[in-house]
């Protein structure tokens, strides 16, 4: 509980949220780029397109798992 309070207070004092999370967003994008082009041979534009598709697939997969878990908790078929 104290940790949550500290986090909320920290974010309340953050003037530029995008700047605070920039390194994490860059690291996530880099991860998807390495996933789709491990050898670094694709042109940058193609690598970026593929990385964006990999990112969308990743988050769609998370959403599907979340929906399945909610359905299972309600007693429905997953």
Biopython code that builds the backbone (N, CA, C, O; Angstrom):
import numpy as np
from Bio.PDB.StructureBuilder import StructureBuilder

atoms = [
    (1, "UNK", "N", (0.824, -1.188, 0.000)),
    (1, "UNK", "CA", (0.000, 0.000, 0.000)),
    (1, "UNK", "C", (0.874, 1.260, 0.000)),
    (1, "UNK", "O", (0.581, 2.223, -0.709)),
    (2, "UNK", "N", (1.935, 1.248, 0.788)),
    (2, "UNK", "CA", (2.824, 2.412, 0.823)),
    (2, "UNK", "C", (3.488, 2.626, -0.531)),
    (2, "UNK", "O", (3.704, 3.757, -0.966)),
    (3, "UNK", "N", (3.806, 1.516, -1.184)),
    (3, "UNK", "CA", (4.422, 1.619, -2.504)),
    (3, "UNK", "C", (3.495, 2.290, -3.501)),
    (3, "UNK", "O", (3.929, 3.128, -4.291)),
    (4, "UNK", "N", (2.222, 1.925, -3.467)),
    (4, "UNK", "CA", (1.249, 2.540, -4.368)),
    (4, "UNK", "C", (1.121, 4.031, -4.104)),
    (4, "UNK", "O", (1.035, 4.831, -5.036)),
    (5, "UNK", "N", (1.109, 4.395, -2.841)),
    (5, "UNK", "CA", (1.020, 5.814, -2.487)),
    (5, "UNK", "C", (2.222, 6.562, -3.047)),
    (5, "UNK", "O", (2.078, 7.636, -3.632)),
    (6, "UNK", "N", (3.410, 5.988, -2.865)),
    (6, "UNK", "CA", (4.634, 6.626, -3.359)),
    (6, "UNK", "C", (4.615, 6.768, -4.874)),
    (6, "UNK", "O", (5.029, 7.797, -5.408)),
    (7, "UNK", "N", (4.143, 5.752, -5.560)),
    (7, "UNK", "CA", (4.076, 5.804, -7.025)),
    (7, "UNK", "C", (3.121, 6.901, -7.473)),
    (7, "UNK", "O", (3.448, 7.688, -8.362)),
    (8, "UNK", "N", (1.950, 6.954, -6.865)),
    (8, "UNK", "CA", (0.973, 7.982, -7.249)),
    (8, "UNK", "C", (1.505, 9.387, -6.963)),
    (8, "UNK", "O", (1.301, 10.305, -7.758)),
    (9, "UNK", "N", (2.179, 9.551, -5.841)),
    (9, "UNK", "CA", (2.755, 10.860, -5.532)),
    (9, "UNK", "C", (3.850, 11.219, -6.526)),
    (9, "UNK", "O", (3.958, 12.370, -6.950)),
    (10, "UNK", "N", (4.649, 10.248, -6.891)),
    (10, "UNK", "CA", (5.720, 10.487, -7.855)),
    (10, "UNK", "C", (5.148, 10.921, -9.205)),
    (10, "UNK", "O", (5.624, 11.887, -9.802)),
    (11, "UNK", "N", (4.126, 10.208, -9.685)),
    (11, "UNK", "CA", (3.524, 10.575, -10.967)),
    (11, "UNK", "C", (2.811, 11.923, -10.879)),
    (11, "UNK", "O", (2.759, 12.661, -11.863)),
    (12, "UNK", "N", (2.268, 12.245, -9.721)),
    (12, "UNK", "CA", (1.601, 13.535, -9.544)),
    (12, "UNK", "C", (2.591, 14.692, -9.669)),
    (12, "UNK", "O", (2.211, 15.795, -10.062)),
    (13, "UNK", "N", (3.857, 14.444, -9.335)),
    (13, "UNK", "CA", (4.891, 15.480, -9.416)),
    (13, "UNK", "C", (5.647, 15.465, -10.747)),
    (13, "UNK", "O", (6.555, 16.273, -10.945)),
    (14, "UNK", "N", (5.290, 14.569, -11.651)),
    (14, "UNK", "CA", (6.004, 14.443, -12.921)),
    (14, "UNK", "C", (5.425, 15.415, -13.940)),
    (14, "UNK", "O", (4.282, 15.245, -14.365)),
    (15, "UNK", "N", (6.189, 16.435, -14.344)),
    (15, "UNK", "CA", (5.659, 17.412, -15.296)),
    (15, "UNK", "C", (5.579, 16.875, -16.731)),
    (15, "UNK", "O", (4.683, 17.259, -17.482)),
    (16, "UNK", "N", (6.499, 15.998, -17.113)),
    (16, "UNK", "CA", (6.532, 15.491, -18.489)),
    (16, "UNK", "C", (6.540, 13.967, -18.459)),
    (16, "UNK", "O", (7.599, 13.346, -18.375)),
    (17, "UNK", "N", (5.359, 13.375, -18.528)),
    (17, "UNK", "CA", (5.229, 11.922, -18.441)),
    (17, "UNK", "C", (5.890, 11.221, -19.623)),
    (17, "UNK", "O", (6.489, 10.158, -19.459)),
    (18, "UNK", "N", (5.787, 11.806, -20.798)),
    (18, "UNK", "CA", (6.396, 11.187, -21.980)),
    (18, "UNK", "C", (7.912, 11.100, -21.832)),
    (18, "UNK", "O", (8.516, 10.088, -22.188)),
    (19, "UNK", "N", (8.516, 12.145, -21.314)),
    (19, "UNK", "CA", (9.971, 12.135, -21.126)),
    (19, "UNK", "C", (10.370, 11.089, -20.087)),
    (19, "UNK", "O", (11.402, 10.433, -20.222)),
    (20, "UNK", "N", (9.551, 10.941, -19.059)),
    (20, "UNK", "CA", (9.874, 9.985, -18.001)),
    (20, "UNK", "C", (9.835, 8.545, -18.508)),
    (20, "UNK", "O", (10.595, 7.701, -18.033)),
    (21, "UNK", "N", (8.966, 8.260, -19.457)),
    (21, "UNK", "CA", (8.819, 6.888, -19.948)),
    (21, "UNK", "C", (9.517, 6.646, -21.283)),
    (21, "UNK", "O", (9.408, 5.559, -21.850)),
    (22, "UNK", "N", (10.229, 7.644, -21.787)),
    (22, "UNK", "CA", (10.845, 7.539, -23.112)),
    (22, "UNK", "C", (11.810, 6.358, -23.228)),
    (22, "UNK", "O", (11.765, 5.626, -24.216)),
    (23, "UNK", "N", (12.670, 6.164, -22.248)),
    (23, "UNK", "CA", (13.647, 5.073, -22.312)),
    (23, "UNK", "C", (12.961, 3.712, -22.358)),
    (23, "UNK", "O", (13.398, 2.821, -23.087)),
    (24, "UNK", "N", (11.903, 3.548, -21.595)),
    (24, "UNK", "CA", (11.185, 2.273, -21.575)),
    (24, "UNK", "C", (10.487, 2.020, -22.907)),
    (24, "UNK", "O", (10.505, 0.899, -23.416)),
    (25, "UNK", "N", (9.874, 3.056, -23.472)),
    (25, "UNK", "CA", (9.213, 2.894, -24.767)),
    (25, "UNK", "C", (10.220, 2.548, -25.857)),
    (25, "UNK", "O", (9.949, 1.707, -26.714)),
    (26, "UNK", "N", (11.382, 3.197, -25.824)),
    (26, "UNK", "CA", (12.442, 2.919, -26.799)),
    (26, "UNK", "C", (12.933, 1.482, -26.653)),
    (26, "UNK", "O", (13.146, 0.790, -27.649)),
    (27, "UNK", "N", (13.111, 1.036, -25.417)),
    (27, "UNK", "CA", (13.572, -0.336, -25.176)),
    (27, "UNK", "C", (12.557, -1.354, -25.694)),
    (27, "UNK", "O", (12.942, -2.378, -26.259)),
    (28, "UNK", "N", (11.272, -1.082, -25.507)),
    (28, "UNK", "CA", (10.237, -1.993, -25.989)),
    (28, "UNK", "C", (10.249, -2.052, -27.512)),
    (28, "UNK", "O", (10.168, -3.134, -28.093)),
    (29, "UNK", "N", (10.350, -0.904, -28.154)),
    (29, "UNK", "CA", (10.399, -0.877, -29.613)),
    (29, "UNK", "C", (11.637, -1.603, -30.120)),
    (29, "UNK", "O", (11.562, -2.352, -31.095)),
    (30, "UNK", "N", (12.767, -1.390, -29.472)),
    (30, "UNK", "CA", (14.004, -2.079, -29.863)),
    (30, "UNK", "C", (13.843, -3.589, -29.751)),
    (30, "UNK", "O", (14.355, -4.338, -30.583)),
    (31, "UNK", "N", (13.138, -4.031, -28.729)),
    (31, "UNK", "CA", (12.908, -5.473, -28.546)),
    (31, "UNK", "C", (12.150, -6.050, -29.735)),
    (31, "UNK", "O", (12.516, -7.103, -30.256)),
    (32, "UNK", "N", (11.094, -5.361, -30.165)),
    (32, "UNK", "CA", (10.321, -5.855, -31.300)),
    (32, "UNK", "C", (11.136, -5.789, -32.590)),
    (32, "UNK", "O", (11.008, -6.667, -33.443)),
    (33, "UNK", "N", (11.963, -4.773, -32.743)),
    (33, "UNK", "CA", (12.813, -4.685, -33.930)),
    (33, "UNK", "C", (13.815, -5.831, -33.966)),
    (33, "UNK", "O", (14.061, -6.401, -35.029)),
    (34, "UNK", "N", (14.393, -6.174, -32.831)),
    (34, "UNK", "CA", (15.331, -7.311, -32.781)),
    (34, "UNK", "C", (14.608, -8.622, -33.054)),
    (34, "UNK", "O", (15.171, -9.542, -33.648)),
    (35, "UNK", "N", (13.364, -8.699, -32.618)),
    (35, "UNK", "CA", (12.572, -9.909, -32.828)),
    (35, "UNK", "C", (12.320, -10.142, -34.316)),
    (35, "UNK", "O", (12.440, -11.272, -34.790)),
    (36, "UNK", "N", (11.973, -9.092, -35.058)),
    (36, "UNK", "CA", (11.635, -9.251, -36.473)),
    (36, "UNK", "C", (12.850, -9.200, -37.389)),
    (36, "UNK", "O", (12.782, -9.650, -38.533)),
    (37, "UNK", "N", (13.954, -8.661, -36.901)),
    (37, "UNK", "CA", (15.162, -8.534, -37.725)),
    (37, "UNK", "C", (16.406, -8.756, -36.861)),
    (37, "UNK", "O", (17.168, -7.823, -36.609)),
    (38, "UNK", "N", (16.607, -10.005, -36.409)),
    (38, "UNK", "CA", (17.711, -10.259, -35.484)),
    (38, "UNK", "C", (19.092, -9.963, -36.070)),
    (38, "UNK", "O", (20.021, -9.641, -35.329)),
    (39, "UNK", "N", (19.233, -10.069, -37.389)),
    (39, "UNK", "CA", (20.534, -9.822, -38.023)),
    (39, "UNK", "C", (20.718, -8.375, -38.462)),
    (39, "UNK", "O", (21.809, -7.986, -38.881)),
    (40, "UNK", "N", (19.659, -7.576, -38.370)),
    (40, "UNK", "CA", (19.744, -6.170, -38.763)),
    (40, "UNK", "C", (19.945, -5.967, -40.252)),
    (40, "UNK", "O", (20.633, -5.033, -40.662)),
    (41, "UNK", "N", (19.352, -6.830, -41.068)),
    (41, "UNK", "CA", (19.552, -6.761, -42.514)),
    (41, "UNK", "C", (18.432, -6.045, -43.258)),
    (41, "UNK", "O", (18.604, -5.672, -44.418)),
    (42, "UNK", "N", (17.296, -5.848, -42.614)),
    (42, "UNK", "CA", (16.171, -5.191, -43.287)),
    (42, "UNK", "C", (16.390, -3.686, -43.377)),
    (42, "UNK", "O", (17.070, -3.096, -42.537)),
    (43, "UNK", "N", (15.806, -3.071, -44.407)),
    (43, "UNK", "CA", (15.829, -1.601, -44.456)),
    (43, "UNK", "C", (15.056, -1.046, -43.250)),
    (43, "UNK", "O", (14.093, -1.667, -42.799)),
    (44, "UNK", "N", (15.466, 0.106, -42.731)),
    (44, "UNK", "CA", (14.819, 0.658, -41.524)),
    (44, "UNK", "C", (13.298, 0.790, -41.622)),
    (44, "UNK", "O", (12.596, 0.509, -40.650)),
    (45, "UNK", "N", (12.783, 1.209, -42.768)),
    (45, "UNK", "CA", (11.334, 1.379, -42.906)),
    (45, "UNK", "C", (10.618, 0.036, -42.798)),
    (45, "UNK", "O", (9.582, -0.066, -42.140)),
    (46, "UNK", "N", (11.163, -0.986, -43.437)),
    (46, "UNK", "CA", (10.556, -2.318, -43.383)),
    (46, "UNK", "C", (10.651, -2.895, -41.972)),
    (46, "UNK", "O", (9.699, -3.505, -41.485)),
    (47, "UNK", "N", (11.786, -2.705, -41.320)),
    (47, "UNK", "CA", (11.965, -3.176, -39.942)),
    (47, "UNK", "C", (10.937, -2.511, -39.031)),
    (47, "UNK", "O", (10.350, -3.168, -38.171)),
    (48, "UNK", "N", (10.718, -1.212, -39.216)),
    (48, "UNK", "CA", (9.757, -0.477, -38.386)),
    (48, "UNK", "C", (8.337, -0.998, -38.595)),
    (48, "UNK", "O", (7.585, -1.153, -37.633)),
    (49, "UNK", "N", (7.965, -1.269, -39.854)),
    (49, "UNK", "CA", (6.627, -1.802, -40.141)),
    (49, "UNK", "C", (6.435, -3.154, -39.473)),
    (49, "UNK", "O", (5.413, -3.410, -38.836)),
    (50, "UNK", "N", (7.435, -4.014, -39.630)),
    (50, "UNK", "CA", (7.334, -5.353, -39.050)),
    (50, "UNK", "C", (7.324, -5.298, -37.526)),
    (50, "UNK", "O", (6.603, -6.059, -36.880)),
    (51, "UNK", "N", (8.110, -4.412, -36.959)),
    (51, "UNK", "CA", (8.144, -4.266, -35.503)),
    (51, "UNK", "C", (6.788, -3.794, -34.988)),
    (51, "UNK", "O", (6.325, -4.256, -33.945)),
    (52, "UNK", "N", (6.156, -2.886, -35.707)),
    (52, "UNK", "CA", (4.832, -2.402, -35.303)),
    (52, "UNK", "C", (3.817, -3.538, -35.358)),
    (52, "UNK", "O", (2.971, -3.656, -34.471)),
    (53, "UNK", "N", (3.896, -4.382, -36.399)),
    (53, "UNK", "CA", (3.001, -5.534, -36.476)),
    (53, "UNK", "C", (3.272, -6.525, -35.344)),
    (53, "UNK", "O", (2.335, -7.084, -34.775)),
    (54, "UNK", "N", (4.524, -6.742, -35.019)),
    (54, "UNK", "CA", (4.870, -7.637, -33.910)),
    (54, "UNK", "C", (4.341, -7.076, -32.593)),
    (54, "UNK", "O", (3.860, -7.826, -31.743)),
    (55, "UNK", "N", (4.431, -5.760, -32.424)),
    (55, "UNK", "CA", (3.919, -5.114, -31.213)),
    (55, "UNK", "C", (2.403, -5.283, -31.115)),
    (55, "UNK", "O", (1.879, -5.609, -30.050)),
    (56, "UNK", "N", (1.704, -5.062, -32.223)),
    (56, "UNK", "CA", (0.250, -5.216, -32.227)),
    (56, "UNK", "C", (-0.151, -6.657, -31.935)),
    (56, "UNK", "O", (-1.112, -6.898, -31.204)),
    (57, "UNK", "N", (0.582, -7.620, -32.502)),
    (57, "UNK", "CA", (0.294, -9.030, -32.239)),
    (57, "UNK", "C", (0.500, -9.349, -30.763)),
    (57, "UNK", "O", (-0.304, -10.062, -30.161)),
    (58, "UNK", "N", (1.569, -8.826, -30.182)),
    (58, "UNK", "CA", (1.873, -9.056, -28.766)),
    (58, "UNK", "C", (0.730, -8.555, -27.883)),
    (58, "UNK", "O", (0.262, -9.274, -27.001)),
    (59, "UNK", "N", (0.285, -7.322, -28.124)),
    (59, "UNK", "CA", (-0.770, -6.765, -27.283)),
    (59, "UNK", "C", (-2.123, -7.410, -27.566)),
    (59, "UNK", "O", (-2.954, -7.511, -26.663)),
    (60, "UNK", "N", (-2.360, -7.846, -28.798)),
    (60, "UNK", "CA", (-3.591, -8.579, -29.099)),
    (60, "UNK", "C", (-3.604, -9.916, -28.367)),
    (60, "UNK", "O", (-4.639, -10.344, -27.856)),
    (61, "UNK", "N", (-2.448, -10.569, -28.322)),
    (61, "UNK", "CA", (-2.326, -11.831, -27.598)),
    (61, "UNK", "C", (-2.604, -11.617, -26.100)),
    (61, "UNK", "O", (-3.285, -12.427, -25.471)),
    (62, "UNK", "N", (-2.075, -10.529, -25.539)),
    (62, "UNK", "CA", (-2.352, -10.216, -24.129)),
    (62, "UNK", "C", (-3.848, -9.991, -23.900)),
    (62, "UNK", "O", (-4.406, -10.462, -22.909)),
    (63, "UNK", "N", (-4.489, -9.275, -24.812)),
    (63, "UNK", "CA", (-5.923, -9.005, -24.678)),
    (63, "UNK", "C", (-6.727, -10.301, -24.747)),
    (63, "UNK", "O", (-7.689, -10.481, -24.000)),
    (64, "UNK", "N", (-6.329, -11.204, -25.647)),
    (64, "UNK", "CA", (-7.010, -12.491, -25.759)),
    (64, "UNK", "C", (-6.870, -13.285, -24.465)),
    (64, "UNK", "O", (-7.853, -13.834, -23.968)),
    (65, "UNK", "N", (-5.666, -13.352, -23.919)),
    (65, "UNK", "CA", (-5.454, -14.079, -22.665)),
    (65, "UNK", "C", (-6.269, -13.463, -21.532)),
    (65, "UNK", "O", (-6.807, -14.182, -20.690)),
    (66, "UNK", "N", (-6.358, -12.148, -21.509)),
    (66, "UNK", "CA", (-7.137, -11.465, -20.481)),
    (66, "UNK", "C", (-8.617, -11.817, -20.603)),
    (66, "UNK", "O", (-9.279, -12.094, -19.603)),
    (67, "UNK", "N", (-9.130, -11.806, -21.826)),
    (67, "UNK", "CA", (-10.536, -12.139, -22.053)),
    (67, "UNK", "C", (-10.811, -13.592, -21.670)),
    (67, "UNK", "O", (-11.846, -13.897, -21.077)),
    (68, "UNK", "N", (-9.887, -14.481, -22.008)),
    (68, "UNK", "CA", (-10.060, -15.887, -21.655)),
    (68, "UNK", "C", (-10.062, -16.075, -20.139)),
    (68, "UNK", "O", (-10.849, -16.860, -19.610)),
    (69, "UNK", "N", (-9.189, -15.362, -19.447)),
    (69, "UNK", "CA", (-9.129, -15.468, -17.986)),
    (69, "UNK", "C", (-10.412, -14.939, -17.353)),
    (69, "UNK", "O", (-10.926, -15.535, -16.406)),
    (70, "UNK", "N", (-10.932, -13.829, -17.867)),
    (70, "UNK", "CA", (-12.186, -13.281, -17.332)),
    (70, "UNK", "C", (-13.332, -14.261, -17.566)),
    (70, "UNK", "O", (-14.161, -14.485, -16.685)),
    (71, "UNK", "N", (-13.367, -14.836, -18.756)),
    (71, "UNK", "CA", (-14.418, -15.795, -19.086)),
    (71, "UNK", "C", (-14.316, -17.020, -18.169)),
    (71, "UNK", "O", (-15.332, -17.522, -17.687)),
    (72, "UNK", "N", (-13.108, -17.493, -17.933)),
    (72, "UNK", "CA", (-12.917, -18.664, -17.073)),
    (72, "UNK", "C", (-13.350, -18.361, -15.637)),
    (72, "UNK", "O", (-13.932, -19.216, -14.970)),
    (73, "UNK", "N", (-13.065, -17.148, -15.162)),
    (73, "UNK", "CA", (-13.478, -16.774, -13.803)),
    (73, "UNK", "C", (-14.996, -16.740, -13.667)),
    (73, "UNK", "O", (-15.541, -17.026, -12.600)),
    (74, "UNK", "N", (-15.670, -16.389, -14.754)),
    (74, "UNK", "CA", (-17.135, -16.337, -14.718)),
    (74, "UNK", "C", (-17.749, -17.721, -14.907)),
    (74, "UNK", "O", (-18.965, -17.885, -14.809)),
    (75, "UNK", "N", (-16.907, -18.713, -15.179)),
    (75, "UNK", "CA", (-17.403, -20.076, -15.334)),
    (75, "UNK", "C", (-17.734, -20.451, -16.762)),
    (75, "UNK", "O", (-18.289, -21.521, -17.007)),
    (76, "UNK", "N", (-17.403, -19.591, -17.708)),
    (76, "UNK", "CA", (-17.656, -19.891, -19.112)),
    (76, "UNK", "C", (-16.521, -20.681, -19.721)),
    (76, "UNK", "O", (-15.490, -20.903, -19.086)),
    (77, "UNK", "N", (-16.714, -21.100, -20.943)),
    (77, "UNK", "CA", (-15.668, -21.844, -21.664)),
    (77, "UNK", "C", (-14.595, -20.881, -22.133)),
    (77, "UNK", "O", (-14.902, -19.793, -22.621)),
    (78, "UNK", "N", (-13.347, -21.272, -21.990)),
    (78, "UNK", "CA", (-12.227, -20.418, -22.416)),
    (78, "UNK", "C", (-11.953, -20.664, -23.807)),
    (78, "UNK", "O", (-11.048, -20.054, -24.376)),
]
sb = StructureBuilder()
sb.init_structure("model")
sb.init_model(0)
sb.init_chain("A")
sb.init_seg("    ")
for serial, (resi, resn, name, xyz) in enumerate(atoms, 1):
    if name == "N":
        sb.init_residue(resn, " ", resi, " ")
    sb.init_atom(name, np.array(xyz, "f"), 0.0, 1.0, " ", f" {name:<3s}", serial, name[0])
structure = sb.get_structure()
